[in-house]
Amino acid sequence: MVVAVAEESRGADHARPWIEQAKSSYWQLVDTEHRLEDLYNLVNVPQAVWIDEDGRIVRPPETAGSTDHFRRMDLKTKTMSAEDQAERLAAREAYLDAVRAWVTTGKHALPASSARMNLPKVTPAIAEARTRFRLGVWLRVNGRAAEGDLQMAEASRLHPESWSLWRQAADLDEVGKASGPEFWKRVQALGDRPYYPAPKL
């Protein structure tokens, strides 16, 4: 079964329009406290974790069919070339085909030892970053935005690979900021490093 989880610190009502628009046949949950991110060390969206019927992770967190084609978008017109759109769609379909193959044949599932070895490691800095992020959200909700922003900035400094922490903090500060000029500066600073690392299927 497919379960989609939106990470939304502003509350379920901010995710609801997207969920209703999707009209999906699978479960869609809203994680306002980022517990899923903590449990699986997720760093961006969309990411997927494959879990078998015995509750074992058979593929650790990976990019779920998204690509870096958006980095070639024309920022003035907010459009991508037809070729980039086609490649992006093909990558998404290839990922969905891999999920279908796993469900029907077991293909693409990793042995337990490989899945365990490929799980992202939670360092003390990452654990502290997540704690500071949660504290920052609590402070903002309780009318102490300046203190909350300091905690969330420190969370991003401690765990710079987490786009989720940075984007949630940006949108808490100002809706739309997470996809604005500051986001594009951060993406450009990646250089040749991927924003969405391709899954190794």
KEKE-3310 file (N, C-alpha, C; in steps of 0.2 Angstrom, whole numbers, plus 5000, padded with zeros to 4 digits):
npx = (5004:5002:5007:5006:5015:5013:5024:5022:5024:5015:5003:4989:4979:4986:4991:4980:4973:4981:4981:4967:4966:4973:4966:4968:4969:4975:4981:4984:4993:4996:5011:5014:5024:5035:5039:5041:5052:5062:5062:5066:5077:5075:5078:5073:5059:5050:5053:5056:5052:5054:5045:5044:5031:5034:5038:5051:5064:5067:5072:5081:5078:5076:5076:5061:5057:5059:5068:5083:5080:5072:5082:5086:5076:5068:5069:5062:5051:5046:5046:5050:5060:5053:5060:5067:5055:5050:5060:5060:5047:5049:5058:5051:5041:5049:5053:5041:5038:5048:5044:5032:5037:5044:5033:5026:5036:5047:5059:5072:5072:5082:5094:5093:5105:5112:5102:5102:5115:5115:5106:5103:5115:5112:5119:5126:5126:5115:5105:5104:5101:5088:5081:5083:5076:5062:5060:5061:5050:5040:5042:5039:5025:5021:5022:5035:5043:5056:5065:5062:5066:5080:5083:5079:5088:5100:5098:5098:5111:5118:5113:5115:5112:5099:5086:5072:5071:5076:5067:5055:5057:5059:5046:5038:5043:5039:5026:5030:5043:5051:5053:5058:5070:5080:5080:5084:5097:5103:5102:5109:5122:5125:5132:5139:5134:5120:5103:5092:5097:5099:5090:5097:5093)
npy = (4994:5012:5025:5042:5056:5072:5084:5097:5111:5121:5117:5105:5111:5119:5109:5103:5108:5103:5090:5087:5091:5082:5070:5056:5038:5032:5032:5048:5057:5070:5076:5086:5088:5083:5070:5058:5062:5062:5049:5042:5049:5058:5071:5079:5082:5075:5060:5043:5028:5010:4998:4981:4968:4962:4972:4976:4987:4989:4997:5010:5028:5038:5048:5050:5048:5061:5074:5083:5092:5104:5113:5119:5127:5141:5155:5167:5165:5154:5141:5125:5117:5107:5095:5093:5092:5080:5071:5072:5067:5054:5049:5049:5040:5029:5026:5024:5012:5004:5003:4996:4984:4979:4976:4966:4956:4957:4962:4974:4976:4977:4966:4963:4967:4976:4986:4990:4995:5006:5015:5032:5039:5045:5058:5066:5080:5081:5075:5085:5096:5093:5093:5107:5112:5108:5114:5128:5128:5127:5138:5148:5146:5149:5163:5168:5172:5177:5171:5158:5158:5160:5147:5139:5143:5139:5125:5123:5126:5116:5105:5106:5098:5095:5100:5100:5105:5118:5123:5122:5130:5142:5144:5146:5158:5166:5164:5156:5159:5148:5144:5155:5168:5166:5152:5148:5153:5145:5133:5135:5136:5123:5119:5106:5096:5086:5091:5083:5068:5054:5039:5023:5011)
npz = (5000:4997:5006:5008:5015:5021:5026:5037:5045:5048:5051:5048:5039:5030:5021:5017:5005:4994:4996:4994:4981:4974:4975:4978:4979:4989:5006:5014:5024:5037:5044:5056:5065:5061:5063:5055:5047:5057:5061:5049:5044:5034:5021:5011:5000:4987:4996:4997:5006:5006:5013:5018:5019:5031:5039:5037:5031:5014:5005:5008:5013:4998:4983:4976:4962:4958:4949:4944:4934:4936:4939:4927:4924:4916:4925:4924:4916:4922:4916:4909:4897:4883:4881:4894:4902:4897:4900:4914:4917:4912:4921:4932:4929:4927:4940:4947:4939:4944:4958:4956:4950:4961:4970:4963:4959:4968:4964:4964:4978:4992:5000:5018:5025:5016:5014:5028:5028:5019:5025:5030:5041:5058:5065:5080:5078:5068:5076:5086:5077:5073:5085:5089:5078:5081:5093:5089:5081:5090:5098:5089:5087:5100:5101:5101:5090:5085:5093:5090:5076:5077:5083:5072:5062:5067:5067:5053:5051:5058:5051:5036:5025:5025:5016:5020:5033:5031:5022:5028:5039:5032:5025:5036:5041:5030:5019:5004:5003:5003:4990:4984:4979:4989:4990:4977:4977:4986:4980:4968:4974:4976:4966:4956:4963:4966:4969:4970:4972:4961:4962:4966:4956)
capx = (5000:5006:5005:5010:5015:5016:5028:5019:5024:5010:4997:4986:4975:4990:4992:4974:4971:4985:4978:4961:4967:4976:4960:4971:4965:4979:4981:4988:4993:5000:5015:5015:5029:5041:5042:5044:5059:5066:5063:5070:5082:5073:5081:5070:5053:5048:5058:5052:5056:5051:5045:5040:5025:5036:5040:5058:5065:5070:5075:5081:5076:5079:5072:5055:5055:5060:5075:5086:5078:5070:5087:5087:5070:5069:5066:5058:5044:5045:5045:5056:5060:5049:5065:5067:5049:5049:5065:5057:5041:5052:5062:5045:5038:5054:5053:5034:5038:5052:5039:5027:5041:5045:5027:5024:5041:5052:5064:5074:5072:5089:5095:5093:5112:5113:5097:5104:5121:5113:5102:5107:5117:5110:5125:5124:5124:5109:5100:5103:5097:5081:5078:5082:5070:5056:5060:5060:5043:5036:5043:5035:5018:5019:5023:5042:5046:5063:5069:5061:5070:5087:5084:5079:5094:5105:5096:5100:5118:5120:5112:5114:5110:5092:5082:5066:5072:5077:5061:5049:5058:5058:5039:5035:5044:5035:5024:5033:5050:5055:5054:5060:5077:5085:5080:5088:5104:5105:5102:5115:5128:5127:5137:5138:5131:5113:5098:5088:5101:5095:5090:5101:5089)
capy = (5000:5018:5030:5049:5060:5079:5087:5104:5113:5126:5113:5101:5115:5121:5104:5100:5109:5099:5083:5087:5092:5075:5065:5050:5033:5030:5037:5054:5060:5076:5076:5093:5088:5080:5063:5054:5064:5060:5042:5039:5054:5061:5077:5082:5079:5069:5054:5037:5022:5004:4993:4975:4966:4960:4978:4978:4992:4985:5002:5016:5034:5040:5052:5046:5050:5068:5075:5090:5096:5110:5118:5122:5131:5148:5158:5173:5162:5148:5135:5121:5115:5101:5090:5093:5090:5073:5067:5072:5062:5047:5047:5048:5033:5023:5025:5020:5005:5000:5001:4990:4978:4976:4973:4960:4951:4957:4966:4981:4976:4976:4962:4967:4970:4981:4991:4993:4999:5012:5020:5038:5039:5051:5060:5070:5086:5080:5075:5092:5100:5091:5096:5114:5114:5107:5120:5134:5128:5128:5145:5152:5144:5152:5170:5170:5171:5179:5166:5152:5159:5158:5140:5135:5145:5135:5119:5122:5126:5110:5100:5109:5094:5095:5105:5100:5109:5125:5125:5123:5137:5148:5145:5148:5165:5170:5159:5156:5160:5142:5143:5161:5169:5163:5145:5147:5154:5139:5127:5137:5135:5116:5117:5100:5091:5085:5093:5076:5062:5049:5032:5018:5006)
capz = (5000:4997:5011:5007:5021:5020:5032:5037:5052:5049:5052:5042:5035:5024:5017:5014:4998:4990:4997:4991:4974:4971:4974:4978:4982:4995:5012:5014:5031:5038:5050:5058:5070:5057:5066:5050:5045:5062:5061:5043:5042:5028:5020:5006:4998:4989:4997:4998:5010:5004:5019:5016:5023:5038:5042:5036:5026:5009:5001:5013:5010:4992:4979:4974:4955:4956:4946:4945:4928:4938:4939:4921:4922:4915:4931:4922:4914:4926:4912:4907:4890:4882:4882:4901:4905:4895:4904:4921:4917:4911:4927:4937:4927:4929:4948:4948:4937:4949:4964:4953:4950:4968:4973:4960:4958:4973:4961:4967:4985:4994:5006:5024:5026:5011:5016:5034:5027:5016:5029:5032:5048:5062:5069:5085:5075:5065:5081:5089:5073:5073:5092:5088:5074:5084:5098:5085:5079:5097:5100:5085:5089:5106:5100:5102:5083:5085:5097:5086:5070:5079:5084:5066:5058:5070:5065:5046:5051:5060:5046:5030:5019:5026:5013:5023:5039:5029:5018:5033:5042:5027:5024:5043:5041:5025:5014:4997:5004:5002:4983:4981:4978:4993:4988:4971:4979:4989:4974:4964:4978:4976:4960:4953:4968:4965:4974:4970:4970:4958:4966:4962:4955)
cpx = (5004:5003:5009:5009:5017:5019:5026:5019:5018:5003:4993:4982:4979:4991:4986:4972:4975:4983:4972:4961:4969:4971:4963:4967:4969:4979:4986:4987:4997:5004:5017:5021:5036:5044:5044:5051:5064:5067:5067:5075:5081:5076:5078:5063:5053:5054:5053:5056:5051:5051:5041:5035:5027:5039:5047:5059:5069:5074:5075:5079:5080:5074:5067:5053:5056:5067:5077:5084:5075:5075:5089:5081:5072:5065:5061:5051:5042:5043:5051:5055:5056:5054:5065:5061:5048:5054:5063:5052:5044:5055:5056:5042:5042:5054:5046:5034:5043:5048:5035:5031:5042:5039:5025:5030:5047:5059:5066:5074:5080:5089:5095:5100:5113:5108:5100:5111:5120:5108:5106:5109:5115:5116:5122:5122:5117:5103:5098:5099:5090:5077:5077:5076:5063:5055:5058:5052:5038:5036:5039:5028:5016:5022:5030:5045:5053:5067:5068:5065:5077:5088:5084:5085:5099:5104:5099:5108:5121:5119:5110:5112:5102:5088:5075:5066:5072:5070:5055:5050:5057:5050:5036:5037:5040:5033:5027:5040:5054:5056:5056:5067:5082:5086:5085:5095:5107:5106:5108:5122:5130:5132:5135:5135:5123:5108:5093:5093:5097:5095:5094:5097:5092)
cpy = (5006:5022:5037:5053:5067:5081:5095:5106:5119:5123:5110:5105:5118:5116:5102:5102:5105:5092:5082:5087:5085:5070:5058:5044:5030:5035:5043:5057:5066:5075:5083:5093:5085:5074:5059:5056:5062:5053:5039:5043:5056:5068:5081:5079:5080:5064:5049:5032:5016:5000:4987:4973:4963:4966:4980:4983:4988:4990:5008:5022:5036:5044:5048:5049:5057:5069:5082:5094:5103:5115:5121:5126:5138:5152:5164:5170:5156:5142:5131:5119:5108:5095:5088:5090:5082:5069:5067:5067:5055:5045:5045:5041:5028:5021:5021:5013:5001:4998:4995:4984:4975:4973:4967:4954:4952:4961:4973:4981:4974:4971:4966:4970:4976:4987:4994:4998:5006:5017:5026:5038:5046:5053:5064:5077:5086:5079:5081:5097:5099:5094:5103:5116:5114:5113:5126:5134:5130:5135:5150:5152:5148:5159:5172:5169:5172:5174:5159:5152:5157:5151:5136:5137:5140:5127:5118:5122:5120:5104:5103:5105:5093:5101:5105:5105:5116:5127:5126:5129:5143:5149:5148:5156:5169:5165:5161:5158:5154:5141:5150:5162:5166:5155:5144:5149:5148:5133:5129:5135:5127:5114:5111:5095:5091:5088:5086:5071:5057:5042:5027:5012:5000)
cpz = (5000:5003:5010:5014:5020:5027:5032:5044:5053:5051:5046:5037:5029:5019:5013:5007:4993:4990:4993:4983:4970:4971:4974:4981:4987:5000:5011:5021:5031:5044:5051:5063:5067:5060:5061:5048:5051:5062:5055:5041:5035:5027:5015:5004:4990:4990:4998:5002:5008:5010:5017:5020:5030:5042:5042:5030:5021:5004:5006:5009:5003:4988:4976:4967:4953:4953:4947:4938:4930:4938:4933:4919:4921:4921:4930:4920:4918:4922:4911:4900:4889:4883:4890:4904:4903:4899:4911:4921:4916:4917:4932:4935:4928:4936:4949:4945:4941:4955:4962:4953:4956:4971:4970:4959:4964:4970:4964:4975:4987:5000:5012:5026:5022:5013:5023:5033:5023:5019:5031:5039:5052:5066:5075:5083:5072:5070:5084:5084:5073:5080:5091:5084:5077:5089:5094:5083:5085:5099:5096:5086:5095:5107:5101:5095:5082:5088:5092:5079:5071:5080:5077:5061:5061:5068:5058:5046:5053:5055:5039:5024:5019:5022:5017:5029:5036:5026:5023:5036:5038:5026:5031:5043:5036:5020:5007:4997:5002:4995:4980:4980:4982:4992:4982:4972:4982:4984:4970:4968:4978:4971:4956:4957:4966:4971:4975:4968:4967:4962:4962:4962:4951)
residu = (MET:VAL:VAL:ALA:VAL:ALA:GLU:GLU:SER:ARG:GLY:ALA:ASP:HIS:ALA:ARG:PRO:TRP:ILE:GLU:GLN:ALA:LYS:SER:SER:TYR:TRP:GLN:LEU:VAL:ASP:THR:GLU:HIS:ARG:LEU:GLU:ASP:LEU:TYR:ASN:LEU:VAL:ASN:VAL:PRO:GLN:ALA:VAL:TRP:ILE:ASP:GLU:ASP:GLY:ARG:ILE:VAL:ARG:PRO:PRO:GLU:THR:ALA:GLY:SER:THR:ASP:HIS:PHE:ARG:ARG:MET:ASP:LEU:LYS:THR:LYS:THR:MET:SER:ALA:GLU:ASP:GLN:ALA:GLU:ARG:LEU:ALA:ALA:ARG:GLU:ALA:TYR:LEU:ASP:ALA:VAL:ARG:ALA:TRP:VAL:THR:THR:GLY:LYS:HIS:ALA:LEU:PRO:ALA:SER:SER:ALA:ARG:MET:ASN:LEU:PRO:LYS:VAL:THR:PRO:ALA:ILE:ALA:GLU:ALA:ARG:THR:ARG:PHE:ARG:LEU:GLY:VAL:TRP:LEU:ARG:VAL:ASN:GLY:ARG:ALA:ALA:GLU:GLY:ASP:LEU:GLN:MET:ALA:GLU:ALA:SER:ARG:LEU:HIS:PRO:GLU:SER:TRP:SER:LEU:TRP:ARG:GLN:ALA:ALA:ASP:LEU:ASP:GLU:VAL:GLY:LYS:ALA:SER:GLY:PRO:GLU:PHE:TRP:LYS:ARG:VAL:GLN:ALA:LEU:GLY:ASP:ARG:PRO:TYR:TYR:PRO:ALA:PRO:LYS:LEU)
# end
